[in-house]
Amino acid sequence: MSWDPQVYLSFADHRERPIGELIARIPPIEVKRALDLGCGTANSTAAIAKCFPGAGLTGVDNSPDMLAQARADLPEAEWIEADIGTWQPPHGFDLVLSNAALQWVDGHDELFARLLNALNKGGALAVQMPRNFTAPSHLLLHETVEDGPWAEKTLPLLRRAPVDDPEIY
């Protein structure tokens, strides 16, 4: 799937509110190195930089177009083009953050274990994923995908419940 940075940024005000709320929940820790998974155009990475000035920043995303925008907006960070579902983060981060990206990745058991292993002692894992997959809008989308003449092509793309119940995490 391709991401268009300009379309993505046209909704920046809506996308940035959850980032602020997520960062506000991080305990008071010293952050020397921070990792932003699914960093997109660097909105969340910039928020990390604002809250933890001086921290070394690494952003990972699979979209070259989004990373090009991120590099232009925040050139001091390290940008890595990779699939966050398979990328192996090196150890040594004080903060691993992901805002509205991990719901696109399968295998949360293994993924979260890798992310926790990337943390320094006393570090924080901060993750936000939507969990509105049983909302009427999503249920109607599922019906449309399943019942239309396009079902053969679209059904393999349907992700009914990509996020577990909170108590699982």
MDAnalysis code that builds the backbone (N, CA, C; Angstrom):
import MDAnalysis as mda
import numpy as np

u = mda.Universe.empty(507, n_residues=169, atom_resindex=np.repeat(np.arange(169), 3), trajectory=True)
u.add_TopologyAttr("name", ["N", "CA", "C"] * 169)
u.add_TopologyAttr("resid", np.arange(1, 170))
u.add_TopologyAttr("resname", ["MET", "SER", "TRP", "ASP", "PRO", "GLN", "VAL", "TYR", "LEU", "SER", "PHE", "ALA", "ASP", "HIS", "ARG", "GLU", "ARG", "PRO", "ILE", "GLY", "GLU", "LEU", "ILE", "ALA", "ARG", "ILE", "PRO", "PRO", "ILE", "GLU", "VAL", "LYS", "ARG", "ALA", "LEU", "ASP", "LEU", "GLY", "CYS", "GLY", "THR", "ALA", "ASN", "SER", "THR", "ALA", "ALA", "ILE", "ALA", "LYS", "CYS", "PHE", "PRO", "GLY", "ALA", "GLY", "LEU", "THR", "GLY", "VAL", "ASP", "ASN", "SER", "PRO", "ASP", "MET", "LEU", "ALA", "GLN", "ALA", "ARG", "ALA", "ASP", "LEU", "PRO", "GLU", "ALA", "GLU", "TRP", "ILE", "GLU", "ALA", "ASP", "ILE", "GLY", "THR", "TRP", "GLN", "PRO", "PRO", "HIS", "GLY", "PHE", "ASP", "LEU", "VAL", "LEU", "SER", "ASN", "ALA", "ALA", "LEU", "GLN", "TRP", "VAL", "ASP", "GLY", "HIS", "ASP", "GLU", "LEU", "PHE", "ALA", "ARG", "LEU", "LEU", "ASN", "ALA", "LEU", "ASN", "LYS", "GLY", "GLY", "ALA", "LEU", "ALA", "VAL", "GLN", "MET", "PRO", "ARG", "ASN", "PHE", "THR", "ALA", "PRO", "SER", "HIS", "LEU", "LEU", "LEU", "HIS", "GLU", "THR", "VAL", "GLU", "ASP", "GLY", "PRO", "TRP", "ALA", "GLU", "LYS", "THR", "LEU", "PRO", "LEU", "LEU", "ARG", "ARG", "ALA", "PRO", "VAL", "ASP", "ASP", "PRO", "GLU", "ILE", "TYR"])
u.atoms.positions = np.array([
    [0.838, -1.170, 0.000],
    [0.000, 0.000, 0.000],
    [0.886, 1.238, 0.000],
    [0.503, 2.229, -0.748],
    [1.259, 3.467, -0.862],
    [0.634, 4.538, 0.032],
    [1.469, 5.356, 0.650],
    [1.013, 6.453, 1.496],
    [1.398, 7.764, 0.845],
    [0.497, 8.715, 0.837],
    [0.748, 10.039, 0.284],
    [0.950, 11.007, 1.446],
    [2.169, 11.549, 1.613],
    [2.441, 12.427, 2.749],
    [1.522, 13.645, 2.813],
    [1.162, 14.217, 1.685],
    [0.315, 15.408, 1.708],
    [-1.102, 15.090, 2.174],
    [-1.647, 13.969, 1.727],
    [-2.971, 13.561, 2.189],
    [-2.907, 13.229, 3.686],
    [-1.875, 12.513, 4.076],
    [-1.691, 12.156, 5.482],
    [-1.617, 13.413, 6.352],
    [-0.841, 14.399, 5.930],
    [-0.658, 15.621, 6.714],
    [-1.904, 16.505, 6.725],
    [-2.803, 16.314, 5.769],
    [-4.026, 17.121, 5.770],
    [-4.906, 16.797, 6.986],
    [-4.642, 15.665, 7.641],
    [-5.372, 15.284, 8.844],
    [-4.482, 15.374, 10.083],
    [-3.432, 16.180, 10.018],
    [-2.435, 16.244, 11.094],
    [-3.040, 16.605, 12.440],
    [-3.998, 17.524, 12.457],
    [-4.568, 17.919, 13.749],
    [-5.247, 16.741, 14.438],
    [-5.913, 15.870, 13.672],
    [-6.563, 14.698, 14.260],
    [-5.541, 13.635, 14.657],
    [-4.478, 13.530, 13.894],
    [-3.474, 12.505, 14.160],
    [-2.582, 12.861, 15.341],
    [-2.410, 14.143, 15.625],
    [-1.461, 14.553, 16.660],
    [-2.047, 14.488, 18.069],
    [-3.346, 14.560, 18.217],
    [-3.942, 14.482, 19.557],
    [-3.595, 13.173, 20.274],
    [-3.770, 12.014, 19.634],
    [-3.411, 10.777, 20.342],
    [-1.917, 10.686, 20.676],
    [-1.074, 11.282, 19.856],
    [0.365, 11.257, 20.140],
    [0.643, 11.997, 21.442],
    [0.052, 13.173, 21.587],
    [0.231, 13.944, 22.817],
    [-0.276, 13.196, 24.035],
    [-1.432, 12.544, 23.891],
    [-1.995, 11.774, 24.999],
    [-1.102, 10.582, 25.346],
    [-0.556, 9.927, 24.327],
    [0.332, 8.788, 24.557],
    [1.610, 9.233, 25.258],
    [2.222, 10.292, 24.778],
    [3.470, 10.777, 25.378],
    [3.225, 11.238, 26.815],
    [2.076, 11.819, 27.092],
    [1.763, 12.271, 28.448],
    [1.698, 11.108, 29.438],
    [1.496, 9.895, 28.947],
    [1.407, 8.721, 29.825],
    [2.763, 8.057, 30.078],
    [3.799, 8.511, 29.414],
    [5.127, 7.936, 29.624],
    [5.615, 8.367, 31.005],
    [6.075, 7.424, 31.807],
    [6.563, 7.805, 33.139],
    [7.783, 8.722, 33.025],
    [8.083, 9.458, 34.084],
    [9.250, 10.346, 34.024],
    [10.545, 9.531, 33.996],
    [11.101, 9.413, 32.820],
    [12.354, 8.677, 32.626],
    [13.300, 9.547, 31.814],
    [14.571, 9.229, 31.901],
    [15.555, 9.908, 31.063],
    [15.592, 9.180, 29.712],
    [15.396, 9.924, 28.645],
    [15.388, 9.327, 27.311],
    [16.578, 9.862, 26.527],
    [17.568, 8.982, 26.356],
    [18.737, 9.337, 25.538],
    [18.554, 8.871, 24.097],
    [17.857, 7.729, 23.935],
    [17.589, 7.193, 22.594],
    [16.130, 6.772, 22.521],
    [15.458, 7.219, 21.454],
    [14.039, 6.913, 21.274],
    [13.804, 6.337, 19.889],
    [12.910, 5.368, 19.825],
    [12.539, 4.705, 18.582],
    [11.064, 4.955, 18.314],
    [10.762, 5.397, 17.094],
    [9.376, 5.647, 16.677],
    [9.049, 4.681, 15.542],
    [8.187, 3.703, 15.830],
    [7.814, 2.691, 14.836],
    [6.566, 3.111, 14.086],
    [6.644, 3.066, 12.753],
    [5.541, 3.562, 11.932],
    [5.508, 5.071, 11.997],
    [6.668, 5.673, 11.893],
    [6.853, 7.118, 12.125],
    [6.186, 7.998, 11.082],
    [5.868, 7.455, 9.919],
    [5.224, 8.265, 8.885],
    [6.026, 9.503, 8.541],
    [5.389, 10.650, 8.587],
    [6.035, 11.917, 8.214],
    [6.754, 12.577, 9.378],
    [6.884, 11.894, 10.484],
    [7.638, 12.343, 11.666],
    [6.823, 13.174, 12.636],
    [5.510, 13.186, 12.522],
    [4.702, 13.920, 13.501],
    [4.985, 13.418, 14.909],
    [4.929, 12.104, 15.095],
    [5.155, 11.546, 16.427],
    [6.622, 11.676, 16.832],
    [7.532, 11.555, 15.890],
    [8.951, 11.711, 16.202],
    [9.240, 13.126, 16.672],
    [8.639, 14.113, 16.032],
    [8.801, 15.506, 16.447],
    [8.235, 15.727, 17.850],
    [7.127, 15.056, 18.165],
    [6.552, 15.171, 19.506],
    [7.486, 14.568, 20.555],
    [8.137, 13.456, 20.208],
    [9.127, 12.858, 21.111],
    [10.268, 13.847, 21.332],
    [10.755, 14.446, 20.242],
    [11.871, 15.400, 20.341],
    [11.510, 16.589, 21.226],
    [10.285, 17.033, 21.140],
    [9.840, 18.176, 21.946],
    [9.796, 17.815, 23.434],
    [9.326, 16.622, 23.749],
    [9.204, 16.200, 25.142],
    [10.518, 15.714, 25.743],
    [11.396, 15.226, 24.894],
    [12.677, 14.691, 25.361],
    [13.807, 15.323, 24.557],
    [14.054, 16.626, 24.765],
    [15.077, 17.315, 23.976],
    [16.449, 16.668, 24.182],
    [17.175, 16.579, 23.113],
    [18.506, 15.985, 23.163],
    [18.522, 14.489, 22.944],
    [17.368, 13.849, 22.929],
    [17.326, 12.402, 22.710],
    [17.710, 12.086, 21.272],
    [18.472, 11.027, 21.074],
    [18.736, 10.522, 19.737],
    [17.472, 9.869, 19.221],
    [17.092, 10.191, 18.014],
    [15.819, 9.743, 17.456],
    [16.022, 8.802, 16.280],
    [15.282, 7.714, 16.274],
    [15.255, 6.785, 15.146],
    [13.801, 6.571, 14.766],
    [13.498, 6.734, 13.489],
    [12.160, 6.483, 12.982],
    [12.185, 5.368, 11.962],
    [11.215, 4.474, 12.035],
    [11.126, 3.341, 11.106],
    [9.753, 3.365, 10.451],
    [9.750, 3.252, 9.119],
    [8.506, 3.200, 8.360],
    [8.790, 2.453, 7.064],
    [7.749, 1.898, 6.455],
    [7.960, 1.158, 5.203],
    [7.663, 1.995, 3.959],
    [7.312, 3.265, 4.140],
    [6.968, 4.111, 2.997],
    [8.100, 5.081, 2.668],
    [8.723, 4.915, 1.508],
    [9.784, 5.849, 1.124],
    [9.288, 7.287, 1.017],
    [8.050, 7.475, 0.557],
    [7.508, 8.827, 0.423],
    [7.312, 9.491, 1.786],
    [6.797, 8.740, 2.740],
    [6.604, 9.283, 4.084],
    [7.962, 9.591, 4.726],
    [8.935, 8.706, 4.535],
    [10.264, 8.938, 5.100],
    [10.962, 10.125, 4.449],
    [10.725, 10.354, 3.178],
    [11.308, 11.531, 2.509],
    [10.793, 12.809, 3.173],
    [9.499, 12.840, 3.477],
    [8.932, 13.996, 4.179],
    [9.516, 14.100, 5.586],
    [9.654, 12.962, 6.271],
    [10.227, 12.951, 7.622],
    [11.649, 13.499, 7.610],
    [12.459, 13.057, 6.645],
    [13.847, 13.551, 6.538],
    [13.889, 15.057, 6.310],
    [12.981, 15.553, 5.498],
    [12.938, 16.992, 5.216],
    [12.531, 17.782, 6.464],
    [11.594, 17.249, 7.245],
    [11.084, 17.969, 8.410],
    [11.942, 17.810, 9.655],
    [12.650, 16.707, 9.778],
    [13.429, 16.421, 10.984],
    [14.747, 15.740, 10.586],
    [15.654, 16.504, 9.949],
    [16.864, 15.892, 9.389],
    [17.836, 15.323, 10.423],
    [17.714, 15.739, 11.680],
    [18.653, 15.257, 12.696],
    [18.383, 13.825, 13.144],
    [17.253, 13.264, 12.790],
    [16.918, 11.893, 13.193],
    [17.495, 10.888, 12.197],
    [17.598, 9.652, 12.654],
    [17.977, 8.535, 11.785],
    [16.687, 7.924, 11.253],
    [16.604, 7.734, 9.939],
    [15.394, 7.207, 9.313],
    [15.703, 5.871, 8.668],
    [14.882, 4.879, 8.950],
    [15.096, 3.523, 8.440],
    [13.850, 3.084, 7.688],
    [14.045, 2.671, 6.441],
    [12.945, 2.105, 5.663],
    [12.911, 0.607, 5.918],
    [11.850, 0.156, 6.583],
    [11.734, -1.264, 6.916],
    [10.285, -1.580, 7.278],
    [9.968, -2.853, 7.220],
    [8.676, -3.363, 7.654],
    [8.751, -3.541, 9.171],
    [7.943, -2.793, 9.919],
    [8.034, -2.854, 11.382],
    [7.596, -4.210, 11.932],
    [6.953, -5.010, 11.114],
    [6.548, -6.342, 11.551],
    [7.682, -7.343, 11.554],
    [8.700, -7.107, 10.753],
    [9.819, -8.046, 10.670],
    [11.154, -7.429, 11.072],
    [11.227, -6.104, 11.114],
    [12.477, -5.429, 11.453],
    [12.898, -5.765, 12.881],
    [14.164, -6.042, 13.051],
    [14.703, -6.386, 14.370],
    [15.369, -5.156, 14.968],
    [14.725, -4.518, 15.951],
    [15.348, -3.340, 16.542],
    [16.565, -3.732, 17.376],
    [17.618, -2.951, 17.279],
    [18.759, -3.226, 18.149],
    [18.415, -2.829, 19.586],
    [19.103, -3.414, 20.533],
    [18.896, -3.052, 21.941],
    [19.470, -1.661, 22.176],
    [18.941, -0.981, 23.149],
    [19.558, 0.277, 23.548],
    [18.654, 1.482, 23.495],
    [17.349, 1.294, 23.454],
    [16.423, 2.430, 23.437],
    [15.833, 2.626, 24.835],
    [15.702, 3.876, 25.208],
    [15.043, 4.215, 26.467],
    [13.535, 4.341, 26.271],
    [13.144, 4.621, 25.038],
    [11.729, 4.747, 24.698],
    [11.491, 4.108, 23.341],
    [10.520, 3.226, 23.294],
    [10.024, 2.672, 22.031],
    [8.562, 3.093, 21.962],
    [8.229, 3.855, 20.931],
    [6.885, 4.408, 20.784],
    [6.311, 4.016, 19.425],
    [5.025, 3.732, 19.419],
    [4.332, 3.496, 18.157],
    [2.910, 4.020, 18.299],
    [2.556, 4.929, 17.422],
    [1.229, 5.536, 17.452],
    [0.458, 5.142, 16.198],
    [-0.607, 4.368, 16.381],
    [-1.514, 3.993, 15.294],
    [-0.808, 3.317, 14.126],
    [0.087, 2.381, 14.444],
    [0.769, 1.636, 13.385],
    [0.731, 0.125, 13.610],
    [0.815, -0.310, 14.847],
    [0.963, -1.749, 15.103],
    [-0.290, -2.550, 14.813],
    [-1.436, -1.883, 14.666],
    [-2.653, -2.619, 14.283],
    [-2.543, -3.162, 12.861],
    [-1.589, -2.678, 12.089],
    [-1.373, -3.166, 10.720],
    [-0.444, -4.372, 10.690],
    [0.095, -4.748, 11.845],
    [1.110, -5.797, 11.932],
    [0.524, -7.012, 12.636],
    [0.741, -8.181, 12.079],
    [0.299, -9.433, 12.702],
    [1.373, -9.941, 13.661],
    [1.012, -10.929, 14.458],
    [1.982, -11.581, 15.344],
    [2.410, -10.724, 16.516],
    [1.444, -10.147, 17.226],
    [1.769, -9.246, 18.321],
    [2.570, -9.899, 19.435],
    [2.369, -11.195, 19.684],
    [3.147, -11.862, 20.735],
    [4.645, -11.721, 20.470],
    [5.056, -12.083, 19.281],
    [6.474, -11.998, 18.924],
    [6.938, -10.554, 18.773],
    [6.099, -9.736, 18.178],
    [6.455, -8.336, 17.962],
    [6.706, -7.618, 19.281],
    [5.787, -7.734, 20.228],
    [5.942, -7.028, 21.501],
    [7.132, -7.559, 22.287],
    [7.419, -8.845, 22.178],
    [8.619, -9.395, 22.829],
    [9.874, -8.750, 22.245],
    [9.937, -8.606, 20.921],
    [11.095, -7.941, 20.281],
    [11.222, -6.497, 20.747],
    [10.092, -5.795, 20.842],
    [10.122, -4.393, 21.249],
    [10.582, -4.252, 22.697],
    [10.096, -5.119, 23.564],
    [10.532, -5.069, 24.959],
    [12.014, -5.379, 25.087],
    [12.515, -6.292, 24.268],
    [13.948, -6.625, 24.289],
    [14.819, -5.480, 23.796],
    [14.243, -4.556, 23.049],
    [15.005, -3.413, 22.541],
    [15.170, -2.320, 23.593],
    [14.434, -2.434, 24.709],
    [14.471, -1.398, 25.736],
    [15.651, -1.561, 26.689],
    [16.230, -0.430, 27.055],
    [17.187, -0.404, 28.149],
    [16.437, -0.639, 29.454],
    [17.156, -1.060, 30.485],
    [16.551, -1.235, 31.800],
    [15.934, 0.095, 32.231],
    [14.672, 0.037, 32.670],
    [13.977, 1.242, 33.087],
    [13.337, 2.011, 31.948],
    [13.454, 1.483, 30.731],
    [12.880, 2.149, 29.567],
    [11.369, 1.962, 29.501],
    [10.752, 2.632, 28.538],
    [9.294, 2.592, 28.408],
    [8.879, 2.195, 26.999],
    [7.877, 1.344, 26.923],
    [7.215, 0.996, 25.672],
    [5.872, 1.708, 25.680],
    [5.657, 2.581, 24.707],
    [4.415, 3.365, 24.622],
    [3.765, 3.075, 23.272],
    [2.592, 2.461, 23.319],
    [1.915, 2.029, 22.104],
    [0.456, 2.447, 22.154],
    [-0.030, 2.968, 21.052],
    [-1.448, 3.279, 20.893],
    [-1.924, 2.608, 19.621],
    [-3.004, 1.842, 19.750],
    [-3.622, 1.201, 18.593],
    [-5.125, 1.414, 18.685],
    [-5.781, 1.715, 17.574],
    [-7.235, 1.831, 17.640],
    [-7.863, 0.477, 17.938],
    [-9.010, 0.540, 18.567],
    [-9.723, -0.702, 18.884],
    [-11.215, -0.494, 18.645],
    [-11.508, 0.016, 17.463],
    [-12.897, 0.313, 17.104],
    [-13.402, -0.621, 16.005],
    [-12.889, -1.812, 15.979],
    [-13.171, -2.722, 14.872],
    [-14.565, -3.332, 14.918],
    [-15.278, -3.148, 16.036],
    [-16.667, -3.618, 16.097],
    [-17.651, -2.448, 16.009],
    [-17.139, -1.278, 15.679],
    [-18.016, -0.117, 15.490],
    [-18.919, -0.366, 14.275],
    [-20.116, 0.231, 14.253],
    [-21.023, 0.020, 13.110],
    [-20.371, 0.308, 11.756],
    [-19.546, 1.334, 11.689],
    [-18.892, 1.650, 10.408],
    [-17.998, 0.506, 9.941],
    [-17.271, -0.093, 10.872],
    [-16.389, -1.198, 10.512],
    [-17.182, -2.457, 10.165],
    [-18.255, -2.710, 10.903],
    [-19.075, -3.888, 10.604],
    [-19.723, -3.778, 9.229],
    [-20.160, -2.577, 8.866],
    [-20.716, -2.370, 7.518],
    [-19.632, -2.548, 6.448],
    [-18.448, -2.096, 6.743],
    [-17.339, -2.296, 5.814],
    [-17.083, -3.788, 5.607],
    [-17.100, -4.549, 6.697],
    [-16.907, -6.001, 6.583],
    [-17.989, -6.641, 5.709],
    [-19.233, -6.231, 5.934],
    [-20.339, -6.759, 5.119],
    [-20.129, -6.428, 3.643],
    [-19.733, -5.216, 3.368],
    [-19.520, -4.788, 1.987],
    [-18.408, -5.596, 1.332],
    [-17.333, -5.801, 2.070],
    [-16.209, -6.578, 1.546],
    [-16.643, -8.010, 1.255],
    [-17.431, -8.587, 2.139],
    [-17.824, -9.995, 2.013],
    [-18.894, -10.238, 0.959],
    [-19.785, -9.291, 0.757],
    [-20.967, -9.546, -0.066],
    [-20.920, -8.970, -1.473],
    [-19.967, -8.158, -1.776],
    [-19.934, -7.530, -3.089],
    [-19.299, -8.411, -4.144],
    [-19.437, -8.008, -5.408],
    [-18.827, -8.777, -6.500],
    [-17.295, -8.742, -6.437],
    [-16.754, -7.894, -5.593],
    [-15.311, -7.731, -5.426],
    [-14.767, -8.619, -4.311],
    [-15.628, -9.404, -3.662],
    [-15.251, -10.176, -2.475],
    [-14.017, -11.044, -2.707],
    [-13.929, -11.651, -3.874],
    [-12.794, -12.527, -4.142],
    [-11.468, -11.776, -4.000],
    [-11.455, -10.518, -4.433],
    [-10.227, -9.718, -4.364],
    [-10.032, -9.053, -3.003],
    [-11.115, -8.643, -2.368],
    [-10.987, -7.860, -1.142],
    [-10.993, -8.691, 0.138],
    [-11.612, -9.850, 0.129],
    [-11.709, -10.660, 1.337],
    [-10.339, -11.006, 1.943],
    [-9.326, -11.331, 1.141],
    [-8.022, -11.624, 1.748],
    [-7.397, -10.410, 2.469],
    [-7.878, -9.213, 2.174],
    [-7.332, -8.012, 2.795],
    [-8.052, -7.641, 4.092],
    [-9.174, -8.266, 4.356],
    [-9.984, -7.933, 5.518],
    [-9.289, -8.369, 6.803],
    [-9.210, -7.429, 7.744],
    [-8.597, -7.716, 9.052],
    [-9.670, -7.456, 10.101],
    [-10.325, -8.506, 10.559],
    [-11.471, -8.361, 11.461],
    [-11.091, -7.800, 12.832],
    [-10.107, -8.353, 13.455],
    [-9.732, -7.933, 14.809],
    [-8.209, -7.933, 14.928],
    [-7.556, -6.935, 14.374],
    [-6.097, -6.929, 14.380],
    [-5.466, -6.565, 15.720],
    [-6.289, -6.205, 16.713],
    [-5.791, -5.830, 18.027],
    [-6.489, -6.698, 19.070],
    [-5.703, -7.254, 19.992],
    [-6.278, -8.083, 21.047],
    [-6.948, -7.226, 22.114],
    [-7.642, -7.890, 23.025],
    [-8.214, -7.205, 24.176],
    [-7.083, -6.593, 25.006],
    [-7.328, -5.473, 25.653],
    [-6.258, -4.802, 26.421],
    [-5.578, -5.705, 27.447],
    [-6.336, -6.575, 28.109],
    [-5.727, -7.411, 29.148],
    [-4.699, -8.393, 28.579],
    [-4.774, -8.698, 27.297],
    [-3.774, -9.562, 26.653],
    [-2.410, -8.871, 26.657],
    [-2.421, -7.581, 26.387],
    [-1.161, -6.832, 26.334],
    [-0.619, -6.552, 27.736],
])
